[in-house]
Amino acid sequence: MDSQPPTPPRIPPAPRQRLGKGWIIGLSAVGAVVVTGFVLVVVAGFLLVRSGLQLVTDQVREDIQANPVILEQIGTIEEIELQIMASNLHPGDDVFVFKLTGSKDAGKLTAKVVTVDADTEQVNWGKLRVKSTGETWDLFPDQGPRPPAAD
C-alpha cells in the first residue's frame, strides 16, 4: 500500500483590491500641483523678460528724446513700444524696432541698440520712418554710427 501524504486544502486566491477614490484624488492633486508649478515658472519667466525689455525701451526713449530728427519729425515722444516680432525678424544683431507716437506725428524706429553699462542702452544708429509721409530719416545723418558713450 502506497501511502501518499494528504493533499493540503486549496487556499482560495486573495480577493482583488479595487483602487479606491482616494488614490484617484491623490493622483489628481499631484498632477494639479505639477501643472500649477509649470504655469508659475512660465509666467515668472515671461514677466522677467518683459520687465527687462521695458527697461531697454525706457533707456532708448531717454537716449533719443532730444535727437533733432525725432524732435522735428515726431515731436516730444508720448509713447514708445518695442515691436518684438519685427525686432526678431530683423536680420541685424542688437537691432530693435520701436513704434513711436509723438506730439507731431508717429512712426517706426529701427535702431541698433548698444549696451554701454548696466544702466545705459544707447542707440548707435537708427532709421525713422514717419507714418504720415512715409519718409525715412537717419537719426545721425552727419556722423554715421555713434561711438559708445564715455562713463
C-alpha positions in Angstrom: 0.0 0.0 0.0 1.4 3.2 -1.1 0.8 5.9 1.3 0.6 9.3 -0.1 0.6 12.3 2.0 -2.7 14.1 2.2 -3.2 16.9 -0.2 -3.3 20.2 1.5 -6.6 22.0 1.3 -6.8 24.5 -1.6 -6.4 28.1 -0.5 -8.6 30.5 -2.4 -6.8 33.4 -4.1 -6.9 36.7 -2.3 -9.7 38.9 -3.5 -8.6 41.7 -6.0 -8.4 45.0 -4.4 -10.0 47.8 -6.3 -8.4 51.2 -6.4 -10.4 53.5 -4.2 -11.4 57.0 -4.8 -8.6 58.3 -2.5 -5.9 57.0 -5.0 -7.5 58.9 -7.9 -7.9 62.1 -5.8 -4.3 61.9 -4.7 -3.0 61.4 -8.2 -5.2 64.3 -9.5 -3.8 66.5 -6.7 -0.2 65.7 -7.7 -1.0 66.4 -11.3 -2.6 69.8 -10.4 0.5 70.7 -8.3 2.8 69.9 -11.2 0.8 71.8 -13.8 0.4 74.8 -11.4 4.2 74.9 -10.8 4.9 74.8 -14.5 2.4 77.6 -15.2 4.0 79.7 -12.4 7.5 79.2 -13.8 6.4 80.2 -17.3 4.6 83.3 -16.1 7.5 84.3 -13.9 9.9 83.9 -16.9 7.6 86.0 -19.1 7.3 88.8 -16.5 11.1 88.8 -16.1 11.7 89.1 -19.8 9.0 91.7 -20.2 10.5 93.8 -17.4 13.9 93.6 -19.0 12.6 94.7 -22.4 10.7 97.6 -20.8 13.9 98.7 -19.1 15.7 98.7 -22.5 12.7 100.6 -24.1 12.8 103.2 -21.4 16.6 103.7 -21.8 16.2 104.0 -25.6 13.5 106.6 -25.1 15.8 108.6 -22.8 18.6 108.4 -25.3 16.6 109.5 -28.4 14.2 112.0 -26.8 16.5 115.0 -27.6 17.6 113.8 -31.1 16.9 116.6 -33.6 15.4 114.3 -36.2 13.0 112.9 -33.6 12.0 116.3 -32.4 11.5 117.7 -35.9 9.5 114.7 -37.3 7.8 113.1 -34.3 8.0 115.9 -31.7 8.1 115.0 -28.0 7.8 111.3 -27.6 4.5 110.5 -25.9 4.6 106.7 -26.3 7.3 104.2 -27.3 6.6 100.5 -27.8 9.0 97.7 -28.6 7.8 95.7 -31.6 9.1 92.2 -30.5 8.1 90.3 -33.7 9.6 93.0 -36.0 12.7 93.1 -33.9 13.1 89.3 -34.1 12.6 89.3 -37.8 15.2 91.9 -38.4 18.5 90.3 -39.7 20.9 92.6 -37.7 22.3 91.9 -34.3 21.0 94.1 -31.5 18.6 95.8 -33.8 15.2 96.7 -32.3 12.1 98.1 -33.9 10.0 100.6 -31.9 6.6 102.2 -32.6 6.8 105.8 -31.7 3.9 108.2 -31.0 4.8 111.9 -30.6 3.2 115.3 -30.2 3.6 115.9 -34.0 3.3 112.5 -35.7 4.0 108.8 -35.3 6.5 106.4 -36.8 8.6 103.3 -36.7 12.2 103.5 -35.5 14.6 100.7 -36.4 17.7 101.1 -34.3 20.9 99.3 -33.3 21.0 99.4 -29.5 24.3 99.1 -27.7 24.7 98.3 -24.0 27.1 100.9 -22.5 26.8 99.7 -18.9 24.3 98.0 -16.6 22.1 101.1 -16.5 22.6 102.5 -20.0 21.5 101.5 -23.5 22.4 103.7 -26.4 21.1 104.0 -29.9 24.2 103.6 -32.1 22.3 104.2 -35.4 18.7 104.4 -36.4 16.3 105.0 -39.2 12.9 106.6 -38.5 10.0 106.0 -40.9 7.4 108.7 -40.4 3.8 107.4 -40.5 2.1 110.3 -42.2 4.6 110.9 -45.0 6.3 107.5 -45.4 9.7 109.3 -45.4 12.7 107.6 -43.9 15.2 109.7 -41.9 18.7 108.8 -40.5 18.8 109.7 -36.8 22.5 110.6 -37.1 22.9 111.8 -40.7 26.2 113.7 -40.2 28.3 111.3 -38.2 27.4 107.7 -39.0 27.3 105.2 -36.2 27.8 106.8 -32.7 30.8 105.6 -30.6 29.8 104.3 -27.2 29.2 107.0 -24.6 32.0 107.6 -22.2 31.4 106.8 -18.5 
